Amino acid sequence: MKYKIVGDSCCDFTAEDLKKEYISRVPLILTVGDTDVIDDDTFDQEKYLDMVDRCPECPRSSCPSPENYMQHFEGAENVFVVTLSSKLSGSYNSAMLAKQIYQENHPDVKIHVFDSKSAAAAQHLICERLERYIEQDLDFKTIVEKTEEYVGEIRTLFVLDNLDTMRKNGRITKVKALAANMLNIKPVLHGVDGEIQQLDQARGMNKALNKLLSHIEKEGYDNTKPVRITQCGSMERSKNVRKILMEQFGFTDVKILDANGISSTYESRGGVIVCF
């Protein structure tokens, strides 16, 4: 095989994606209480969210080992790896170590690891862009350069409906989470150089999603580019966002992806992630 695209499981690959011989997913492991959940094709989003809801502790995640990554490098002359933000997980560092070790024994294999500086749908966009460049028969170096440039252009905005995970992992205090839930305040967040920051807030999900859309309009956009939405128990909301992006913003390529395990952990039930 000439090329291979390897993504950690925060990249929300579809079932159709994973049927392609040159696409491979490396699972992270989620731990809810005393239960380990492998973030692979056996992942059940609804069952997982129910487990998280019942557990008083924040879910924990373990990134793939270098050995896990190296297994997915086999059989390819050129390997492109796409990981979630290095500021959110150790997945990127593990993939970099895997590259180093693998190339010591396979010096002719070219490997590049992309730090998505985001997660979920943004990683999917990067993989799609890699596919396009591979189909254009570009050389390895050009693909890396053009894709790294694209990574820097991607914007990620999202709205959380449930703040429990943020409370459990200490990102916000219990008092702040309680006040937000009582007042029905929903945060609008965005990715800034691989980190999550609050951009805005509103009372109620509909108003918060409208704020998200208003920020897209305010900051400017190129509606010829693809948009990917990751939904986590929020399909109807995501469909409404897609409709607005297509009818009012003029985007033509807008697809909704289902959150896998890691994305579900960050997004929580009811959340909507928009990447473009």
N, C-alpha and C positions, 0 to 999 in steps of 0.2 A: 504494500500500500504506500502510495507516494505521500499523502497528507493525512493527518489525523487531528481532530479537534477534541480536546479533553476539557470538560468543565466540572468543577465541584458541584455538589448537589444543590447549591443555592442558585445555580443557573436553572431556571424553570423550564427544562426541556419538555417538550410534548412527547406523547407516545410515538407520533410520526417521526419526530427528530431521532429518537433512539432506535428506529428501525434502520437508519442509515449506518452502513458499515464503518464510516469514517468518524462518527460521533460517539463519544464515550463519556459516561458520567461516573465520577468518583464520589461515593457517598460519605457524608459526615455522619456521626452518631449523635443522637439526641438522648438526653437522660432526663426523664420526668420522675421525680422521686427516686424510687429504686428500679425503675423500668428503663431499659435501653431501647431506643427505636432507631432502626437503621433507615437512613433517608435515601431509599432506593425505590424500585418499582413496586415494592410491597407497602409503601407508605400510604396510610389512609388518613386524609386530612381531617375528616369529621371526628374520627375516633381519637386522633391525636389532640385536637382542640378540646375535646371533652376531658381528656386526661389532664391537660394543662389547667383547665378551669377548676378541676377538683383538687389539684395539688397546691399547697400553700407556698411551695418554693418555686423559684424561677427555673425554667428548663435550662439545662446546661448542654453545651455542644462540645464534641471532640472532633478536631479536624482530621482529615485523612493522613496517614503516615506516609513518609517518602516511599516506602515499599508499596503501599496501595497505589500511589501515583505511577510508580515505575511499571507496574503490571499493565497499565493502560497505554504505556508508550510502545509496547511490543508491536513489531510488524510494520512500523512506519518509518519513512525516511525523514519526514518533516513533521514535527509535533507542535501544535499551538495549544497552550493551556490557559484557561480563563478562570480566575478565582474571584471570590467575593473580596471586598476591600480588605487590604492588609491591616487597616486600623480597626476592623471589626472581628477579625479571626486570624488564626495562625495558618490558615490554609495556604496562603501565598508563600509564606516562608517554607512550609513543608514541600510545596511544589518546586521551589527554587533549590532546595537540598536534593530533591529527587532528580532534578535536571543535572546537577553537578555529579552525583554518584553515577547516574545512568550513562552520561557522556564519557566518564572515565573508562567504562567498559565498551561503549559504542561511540567512538569518537567521530564517526561519519554521520551520525544522526543529529539533525539540527532541531533544537528545542527552544521555544521562547515562551516565557510565562508572562501573561498580562495580568496586572493588578487592575481589576475593573474600577477600583475606587468607588464602587457602588455594590449592588446586589441584584438578585431576582431578575426582573425584566431587562435591566440594563446589561446584565451578563448575556442574556439571550440575544440582545441586539448586537453585541460584539461578536458572538458566534455566527450570527447571520451575515455580518459584514465579512468575516473570515471566509465563509462559504462563497460569497460573491467574488472575492478576490482570487480564491482558488479556481473558481470556474472561469475566471478571466485569464488563467494560466500565468499569473504574475509570479516572479521569483520570490524566494523566501524573504530576502532582505526588504524588498519593496512591500510585501504583505505586512511585515512587522511595522515598518515605518508608517504606512498609511493607516493601519489599525490603531497604533498608539496615538496617532493624531485624532482619530475618531473617538477613542476612549476619552480624550480631553474635552470633546464637544458634547458628550451625552449629559443630559440633565435628568435628575431624579427628584420627583416631588411625590409626597404621599400624605394621606390622612389616616389617623388611627381612630377607631371607634371605641377601642378598649385599652385602658391604660394599666391594666393589671400586671402585664409582663414588665412594663417600665417601672412600676412600683416594686415588684418582686426583685428586680435586678438592681435596684437602688438608683436608677436614673432620675427618678422623682421621689419625693417623700410621700409617706402614707397620707399625710394631711393634704398635700397638694392634689394627690390622686382622688381623695375623697371629695374635696371641694370641686374638682373638675367634673366628677361624676354627678354630684348633686346639682351643679349648674349646667350639666350637659355640654360642657366645653370640650371641643374636639381640636387637637393640635394639627396644624398644617406644617409638615416638616420637609426638609430637603437635604440632599447630600452636598457637602462642601469639602472637596479634596479628600473624599473617602470617609468623612465623619458625618454623623447625623446632627443637624441643628434645626431648631424651631424657626419657622419662617413667619407663621401667623397662627391665628386661632379663631374659632367661631362657635356659636351656640348651635349644636345640632349638626348632623352629618351633611345634610343638604347644603347648608350655608358654608360649611367647611370645604366641601367639594367645589362649590362656586368660587370660594376664595382661591383654591388651588388653580382653577381655570383662569381666574382673573390675573394671577401672577404669571401664568404662561403668556397671556395676552400682553401684559405690561412689560415683560422682559423681552418680548419678541420671539419669533419662532419661524422655522422654515417648514411649511406644510408639505413639501415634497419628500420629507424624511419620514421613515416609519415610526410608529408609536406602538409601544407594547405596554399593556396594563396587566399587572399581577393582582389577581383577586384571591381573597381568603374568606370564604363564606360570604362573599359580597357580589355575587354575579349580577344581580339586577342593578345595583349601583354602578358597577363597572360598565354595564351595557349603556346606562344613561350617559356616563362620561364619554364613552366611545361615540355615541350618537351626537353629542354636542361637539366633540372634536372634529367629526366628519362634516356635520351640517353647518356649523357656525365658524369653525376655524379652517375648514377646507382640507384637512388631512384625508388622504385616500387609503393609506395602509395602516389600519389600526386593528390590532389583534389582542385578544384577552387570553392570558395564560393562567393556569391554576398554580397556586403557591405550593411548592414542595415543603419539606419539613423545616428547613432553615428559614425560608421565606415566611412560612406560617408563624414561626417563633417571633421574628422581628415585627411582622405585620399585625398579628393577632386577628381574632375573628372580627369580621366586618370592615377591615382595612382595605384601602385601595392605593396601589402604587402605580404611578404613571412615569414612564421613561421614554425619552425621545432625543 
